[in-house]
């Protein structure tokens, strides 16, 4: 939290030094952050009212597989939106000038995990299931390759400076 506050302060101090496009980029990211915050707040309220209301009035059986999938799917959707919002905040505070590709890949993997959780195996065709599995594999391999590349870059930079990272 302290890091986020210092990022906002730094943005305020550096605002005059930013180019027009950098200000535009920060403004768009701020607007998106605000919109995602509103959507998450409304979705959280609706989820809270639906779950509590369903449990209190016995209309919601948490042991029912379909109900559990639906509630857990909504929770996963909120977590994905929060992670996306967190990523946007880095752009707003200029801690990162662009959204990192690895973060986007991880958010996509989270979305696929959510899809597999809410999937009704009885109603889905084998083609769709195979396509989802292929996309998951491709995203996973892409993330692994990017992580390997970044690890090699860190290792090369640390060996150039003479600082070996224990590991």
Steps between C-alpha positions, in 0.01 A plus 500: 500500500784738587658421164178601320480828693861582417425419134212750499721765663773436245246536219391837638858624517594369155180609321662810346786293359266259318434533130149558371463133405629380839241721670234366264609142573486564875158662467359208303645250748355704789155505335517124442612447860201700623257310274637161603475611864131586448429171323678300773311687772161435339586135427623448857181653640281282277702190589478581871124564487441188288705264715389634839139532388504150355653348812268685741182421308619144424470559126869429450644159579879540518540124461326499162772462235345747253449768767855452626636534145297816441605670825864398462494619138375842612772517765764411239362771271543755778857384562583530130355853491700595811822371345427690180432815703824454693687477171338822377609681816863441406439687176317786676778552755765465227670213684478317168451680172323208335303205625738208528430211264565240770228654718253490210586133445443424868164680494405297191599180681285607797208558263550154349515346848169672576356363175602146593345542846160613368504260205210258482662188356163353401411796280832571327631337186834327478615756241450791738670313783795417274523864388502622862769246587710610200469868594598418859805308379606779263460769767691289752787432260511867397517611863772243573707615201469865604595418858802302382609793282464743791690266733786480250508879465515544878774239524700663219466845657604375843805320359605815309487704818684229692209435735404135493148423616502194725265238380 
